[in-house]
Amino acid sequence: MPPPAAPLLKWAGGKRQLLPRLRGFYPERFGAYIEPFFGSGAVFFDLYASDRLRGRRAVLIDSNADLIGCYEIVRDRPDAVADALTALADAHARHGRAQYYAIRDERFNPLRDRLRDARGRIAYTPELAAMLIYLNRTGFNGLFRLNAQGAFNVPAGRYDRPRIANREKLARAAEALSSDGVRLVCGSFELAEQAASEGDFVYCDPPYAPTTATSNFTAYTAPGFGAAAQQRLQQMVIRLAARGCRVLVSNSTADEIAALYERNDDARAAGLRALRVPARRAINSNAARRGAVEEFLIYNGTESTVR
């Protein structure tokens, strides 16, 4: 039996390690599945692998044009992406860090600029998708970061034998993304409110509010995701809960998030509860600061036993 579909990309805040706990909040019955901060897609791929999305719509939204462009071409042309990625992996085995910077500065950034339209969308090609996956697998901590000019500027990571090319993994991801009813959308998280109806399951995994002045990873797209955006998200979540959607939100335990959900009368009136759970911080410039932390899981309904 082939391995199940799994995330292709490492992504700040990816939820693979938290999946055993998140599964307790998957509703037994729901309509469509809507994810307005798609990122690595760990929850979507987990639901797909467990066959819980069969016959259901899934609306996968992210404001990162590179992410959506890459997933679209992986969905449509996985073999071409795999061929290009294999070539990059072979070159990396020969040239290492020099190859990384040559791809980043001489090929990836110039090509994505040429393929960007007036709306900011990027018409990804198989070659560009392969470069993004390659940079993600070999860059520092798998970060996606843009400078003030909008260019990808993550430095090379220090990996002895990075796992770069995996044709079978690409094929499984493409199969999941091309399933009936699955739709990729490039745009604001607020599009989720237009897509959601009573009985739908909405999972929100926004860029986390920083818990310290040096832990801010919210600028993974140029506009960032600050306090005002967190407040707009909270209002949307309250409206979705009132509409009869099952909602689940993950976030840091920063005081601003506690004030929005744990100590907020409107959130409580909407039936939302904020649970603090242990998790692991996988991305920090200081390796000593990676490790156990608390995160919020904000939900309505009830937590079931882990499935």
N, C-alpha and C positions, 0 to 999 in steps of 0.2 A: 504494500500500500504506500503511495507517495506521501511525503510529509504534508501537513496541512498548510494552507496559505498563511503567510506571516508577513510582518512589516518588512519592506525593502530598505528603509532608511532609518538611520539613527536620528533621533530628533529630540531637542531639548524638551524635557517633560514627558517623553514617551512612557507609556503605561504598562509595558510588558511585565515589570516586576510587581505591579499592583493588581494585575488581573485576578489572582485568586480571591482577593477581597472584593473587587468590583463585580465579580460574577454573582455575588450575593444580592446585588441590586438590579440585575437584569430581570425585568418583569416576565412572568410566566406567559402572559398573553399581551400582545401589543399589535398595533397596526404597522405604520411605517417606522423605520429607524432613521433618525436625523442626527448628524454630527457636525456642528458648525465650526469646530476647530480640528480639522481632520488630522493634520500633522503626520505622524507615523502610521496612524490608522489601527493601532493595536486592538482597540475594542471592536471595530468593524471586522477585522480579520478573525478575531476570536469568535464573534457571533456567527460569521460565515462558516468557520471551521466546524462549529458545533451544529450546523444546519438550522440555526434559528432564524435565518433570513430567507429561507425558501418561501417563495410566493409573496414576499414583501418588498415594498419600495425601500430603497436606502438612498438618502440624499446626503452627500459628503461634500462639505463646504470648507474652503480655506481661503484666506485673503492673500496667501503667498502664491504669486503667479508661477514661480518656478516649480513649486511643489505640484500644483494642479497640472501644469504643462507636462511635467515628467510623468505623472501617473497616467495622463491621457495617452501618451505615446507608448508607454509600457503596456497599457490595455490594448492598444490597436496594433502594435508591431513589436511584440516581445522578442521574436527571433532576431530582428535587426538590432534591437538594443543589446541583446546578449552577445551578438557577434562583435559589436563595437566595444563592449565592456571587456570581452576576452582580450582584444587587442591592447586595450589600455592596461589590463592586468599584466600581460606579457611584457610591455614596455616598462611598467613599474618595477617588475622583478629585475630588470637590467639596470635601470637608472635611478630608482628610488625617489628621494626628495627633489632632485633636479627635475624629474618628470612631473612631479606634482605642480611645481611652480610654473613650468612651461605650459601645462594644460590650463591651469587657473588663469594665468595672465595673458597668454598668447592665443588661446583658443576659446576657452569657456566664456570669459567676460566679453570679448569682442563679438562672439557669435550670438550670445543672448541679447546684446544690444541691437544687433541687426535684425533680430527676429521679434523684437518688441513692437507692438502696435500703439496707436495713440491712447488706448484705454489702459495701457500697462500690461496687457496680456502678452504672453510669450508663446509663439507657435513652435513648440519643442519639436525637434527632429530626433530620430534614434541616436544620432551621434551626440547631440546635446544632452539627452537624458543619460546616456552612458557616462558622459563627463561628470554630470551632477552626482550620480551614484558613486563613481570613482572618487571624486573629491570628498564625498560624505564618508566613504569607508576609510580614507587615508588621511583626512584632515584632523586637526586637533579636536578631540572629544566628539567628533561627528557634528560639530556646530554648523548652523547656517547663519551667517552674519554678513550684512551689507554695510559698506562705508557710506559717508555722506553723499558720495556721487552715485550710489546705487550699485557699486561693484562688489562682488563676492570677495572677501578679504581674509578668510580664515587661514591661519598658517598650517603648514604640514604637521601632522601628528608624528609620534615616535612609535611605530609599530614594526616589529621584526617580520612578521608574516601576516599582513592584513588579508582578510578574506574579502576579495573584491568581486570576482565573477562567479555567479551561481545560476546557471541557466534554468535549472528546475525551479528554484525559488522565484525567478522572474515569471516563469510560466504559470505557477500557482497564483501569484499575485494578479497576473493578467486575467486569469480565469475568474477570480473573485470580482475584479473590477468590471468585467464585461458581462456579469450575470444580469438576467432580466430584472429590470426595475432599479438597477444601481445607476446613480447619476452623480457625476463630478461637477462641482460648481465653484468657480473662482469669484469670490466676493466676500462681503462683510458677514460676520456671524449673525447679524440681524435678519438675514434672509431666512434663517431657520424659522422665524415666527410666521413668515408667509407660507412655508411648506408644511407646518405642523397642524394636525387636527386632533380632536379628542381621541384618546386612546393610543396615540403615537408615543414612542420612546425617544427622548431627546437627551443625548449625552454631551455635556459641555466640558471641554478640557482647555480653558484659555491659557495664554501665557500667565504664569503665576505672578501674583503680587510679591515684590521682593520683601523678605523678612529682615534684611539688613541693607545698609547703603551700598554694599559691595556685591550683592547677590542679584542684581537686576539683569534678567535675561529676557525682558519683554520686547526688545527691539529686534525680533527675528524677521520682521518686515519693516520697511522704512517708516511707516507712521507710528510704530510702537503700540503699546497697550497699557495705558496709564490708569489713574484712579477714575477718571470720567468714564472710560470704557468699561471698567469693572462695575461701575454704578449702572450703566446702561444694560449690561448683561444681567445684573441682579433684577432689574425691572422686567426684562424680557422673561427671565425664569419664573418670576412671580406670575406674570400673565399666562405663561404656558401651563403652570400648575393649576391656575384658576380655570383654564380652558379644558382641563381634564387630561392633560398629557402626563405621562410618567417622566420625571426629570431626574437627572443625576449630574452633579457638577463636582469636579475636583479642583482644588486650589490650595494655595499655601495657607498656613495659619497666621499670616500677617494680621496685625490688629485691624487694618482697614477691611479685610475680608470677614473677620469675626464681627465687626460692626454691621456689615451688610447682611449677614445670615444668622450668626449665633446669637446676637443680641438685638435683633431687628424685629419689631412687632409685626410689620407687614409680611415679612418672610414667614414668621410663625403662623400668622393668620391664613396664609396660603397653604399651610400644611407642610412647610419645609423644615427639615431638621438638619443640623450640622454635627457631624460625627468626626472626631479627631482619631486618625488612624496612623500607625507607624508606617513609614515608607523609607526608601533609600534615595538620597540625592546622588545622581550619577554624574552630574556635570558641575565641576567647580574648578577654577584655575589652580586652586590649592588642593592637591590630592588628599591632604590630611582632613579637609573639611567635607569630603564626600563620605556619606555614611547615613546612619539612622537619623531621621527627622520625623516630625508629625506633619500630616496633611489633613485638609478637610475633605470629607465626602458629604455633599449637601444633597438631600433627596427628599422625595415625598413617597408615600406608600410605606412598605415595610421591608426590612432586610430579611432575606431568607437564608437558609443554610447554603453553604458554598456548593455550587453545582459542579 
